[in-house]
Amino acid sequence: MSSSKPKSSDKNFVYREFGNDNSAAIERPIPELPPQQQNLRVQATRTGRKGKTVTVISGFQAKPETLADLVKQLKTQCGTGGTVKDNEIEIQGDHKQKILEILTKLGYKAKISGG
């Protein structure tokens, strides 16, 4: 009587395509759209920030490097701090109108969202 243990090379795959490496299928490239084709929303919010007002710009379809350059420019022109989180730009303070003007000059289609 011999024990019938499966060998490590006897793995039963139901379906496999393109070999062992699936990392290329999981990674999704972010399409870099020109500013004229991006619809951005500018909104001032205090939700989840302990009462501090933050202006959030969402709707970007750009690479992280592009967002980093843009947030640096917005921070300089508004004179405040800011960051990029989850493909959104957050600028400290209520600067909706000023940011809307800056984005429009840069060629983005932006509008103020919320009250």
VOPAGU-2260 file (C-alpha; in pm, 1 decimal, decimal comma):
REM VOPAGU-2260
SITE   aa  ch    i         X         Y         Z
SITE  MET   A    0       0,0       0,0       0,0
SITE  SER   A    1     142,9     332,1     -98,7
SITE  SER   A    2      17,0     664,5      21,6
SITE  SER   A    3    -115,6     879,7    -257,3
SITE  LYS   A    4       2,6    1226,3    -159,0
SITE  PRO   A    5      -1,1    1474,1    -443,5
SITE  LYS   A    6     338,7    1595,2    -550,2
SITE  SER   A    7     409,9    1966,8    -549,2
SITE  SER   A    8     424,7    1962,2    -927,4
SITE  ASP   A    9      77,4    1806,5    -953,7
SITE  LYS   A   10    -117,0    2124,1    -872,7
SITE  ASN   A   11    -457,3    2119,5   -1031,8
SITE  PHE   A   12    -532,3    2452,1   -1195,2
SITE  VAL   A   13    -876,0    2507,7   -1331,2
SITE  TYR   A   14    -771,1    2800,3   -1547,6
SITE  ARG   A   15    -447,8    2987,9   -1595,0
SITE  GLU   A   16    -356,8    3237,7   -1858,4
SITE  PHE   A   17     -31,3    3420,2   -1930,8
SITE  GLY   A   18     188,0    3222,3   -1691,5
SITE  ASN   A   19     237,5    3280,6   -1319,7
SITE  ASP   A   20     268,8    3658,5   -1297,0
SITE  ASN   A   21     -61,8    3843,7   -1249,2
SITE  SER   A   22      83,4    4175,5   -1132,2
SITE  ALA   A   23      47,9    4336,9   -1475,0
SITE  ALA   A   24    -322,6    4249,7   -1482,0
SITE  ILE   A   25    -384,2    4390,2   -1134,5
SITE  GLU   A   26    -210,9    4723,4   -1190,5
SITE  ARG   A   27    -433,4    4968,2   -1372,4
SITE  PRO   A   28    -261,8    5260,6   -1541,9
SITE  ILE   A   29    -414,0    5599,2   -1468,2
SITE  PRO   A   30    -501,0    5769,5   -1796,3
SITE  GLU   A   31    -346,2    6114,1   -1822,2
SITE  LEU   A   32    -612,5    6337,7   -1974,0
SITE  PRO   A   33    -538,3    6691,5   -2088,9
SITE  PRO   A   34    -677,4    6966,4   -1861,3
SITE  GLN   A   35    -954,9    7057,9   -2108,4
SITE  GLN   A   36   -1107,0    6708,7   -2078,0
SITE  GLN   A   37   -1107,9    6688,9   -1697,8
SITE  ASN   A   38   -1419,2    6785,7   -1502,5
SITE  LEU   A   39   -1311,8    6900,3   -1157,2
SITE  ARG   A   40   -1521,8    6974,8    -849,5
SITE  VAL   A   41   -1407,8    7235,3    -597,0
SITE  GLN   A   42   -1572,6    7200,9    -256,4
SITE  ALA   A   43   -1507,7    7339,9      92,0
SITE  THR   A   44   -1574,0    7087,2     366,7
SITE  ARG   A   45   -1514,4    7034,9     738,3
SITE  THR   A   46   -1626,6    6672,8     761,2
SITE  GLY   A   47   -1382,4    6457,8     957,8
SITE  ARG   A   48   -1130,4    6738,0    1012,6
SITE  LYS   A   49   -1214,2    6849,1    1368,3
SITE  GLY   A   50   -1389,0    7167,3    1254,0
SITE  LYS   A   51   -1110,6    7287,8    1024,2
SITE  THR   A   52   -1222,7    7398,1     678,0
SITE  VAL   A   53   -1046,0    7234,6     383,6
SITE  THR   A   54   -1099,1    7298,2      12,1
SITE  VAL   A   55   -1111,0    6966,0    -175,4
SITE  ILE   A   56   -1057,0    6943,1    -551,6
SITE  SER   A   57   -1173,4    6608,6    -692,6
SITE  GLY   A   58   -1224,9    6449,0   -1032,7
SITE  PHE   A   59    -861,6    6431,8   -1143,4
SITE  GLN   A   60    -751,1    6179,8   -1402,0
SITE  ALA   A   61    -380,1    6247,1   -1385,0
SITE  LYS   A   62     -56,0    6092,2   -1270,8
SITE  PRO   A   63      67,0    6153,9    -913,7
SITE  GLU   A   64     356,9    6364,7   -1045,1
SITE  THR   A   65     114,2    6600,8   -1220,0
SITE  LEU   A   66     -96,0    6632,3    -904,4
SITE  ALA   A   67     214,5    6702,9    -695,1
SITE  ASP   A   68     313,3    6988,4    -926,8
SITE  LEU   A   69     -39,7    7129,2    -924,9
SITE  VAL   A   70     -77,1    7113,0    -545,2
SITE  LYS   A   71     255,8    7294,8    -507,5
SITE  GLN   A   72     133,8    7572,2    -736,1
SITE  LEU   A   73    -202,5    7600,9    -556,0
SITE  LYS   A   74     -37,3    7609,0    -213,0
SITE  THR   A   75     194,5    7888,1    -323,7
SITE  GLN   A   76     -81,5    8100,6    -474,6
SITE  CYS   A   77    -319,5    8050,9    -180,1
SITE  GLY   A   78     -46,5    8093,0      81,2
SITE  THR   A   79    -150,2    7782,9     276,8
SITE  GLY   A   80     -65,5    7417,5     317,9
SITE  GLY   A   81    -212,7    7129,7     126,9
SITE  THR   A   82    -169,5    6770,1      18,5
SITE  VAL   A   83    -271,3    6502,8    -231,6
SITE  LYS   A   84    -487,1    6221,7     -88,8
SITE  ASP   A   85    -661,4    5947,7    -287,6
SITE  ASN   A   86    -628,4    6133,5    -620,4
SITE  GLU   A   87    -778,7    6449,2    -464,7
SITE  ILE   A   88    -609,3    6774,6    -369,4
SITE  GLU   A   89    -677,9    6921,4     -25,7
SITE  ILE   A   90    -590,4    7285,5      42,5
SITE  GLN   A   91    -620,5    7421,7     396,4
SITE  GLY   A   92    -885,2    7690,4     439,0
SITE  ASP   A   93   -1181,0    7805,1     231,0
SITE  HIS   A   94   -1030,7    7905,9    -105,2
SITE  LYS   A   95   -1303,5    7787,7    -344,7
SITE  GLN   A   96   -1321,9    8102,5    -555,4
SITE  LYS   A   97    -947,7    8156,9    -579,4
SITE  ILE   A   98    -877,9    7791,9    -671,0
SITE  LEU   A   99   -1157,2    7799,3    -930,8
SITE  GLU   A  100    -993,3    8099,9   -1099,1
SITE  ILE   A  101    -647,8    7938,3   -1093,2
SITE  LEU   A  102    -773,3    7608,6   -1238,5
SITE  THR   A  103    -968,8    7791,1   -1510,3
SITE  LYS   A  104    -655,8    7985,6   -1611,3
SITE  LEU   A  105    -465,1    7657,0   -1633,0
SITE  GLY   A  106    -727,2    7521,5   -1875,3
SITE  TYR   A  107    -920,2    7285,6   -1643,9
SITE  LYS   A  108   -1298,3    7262,9   -1654,7
SITE  ALA   A  109   -1385,0    7322,2   -1290,9
SITE  LYS   A  110   -1692,9    7424,3   -1098,5
SITE  ILE   A  111   -1785,7    7481,3    -737,2
SITE  SER   A  112   -1974,3    7195,5    -578,0
SITE  GLY   A  113   -2179,7    7206,9    -259,0
SITE  GLY   A  114   -2288,9    7507,8     -56,1
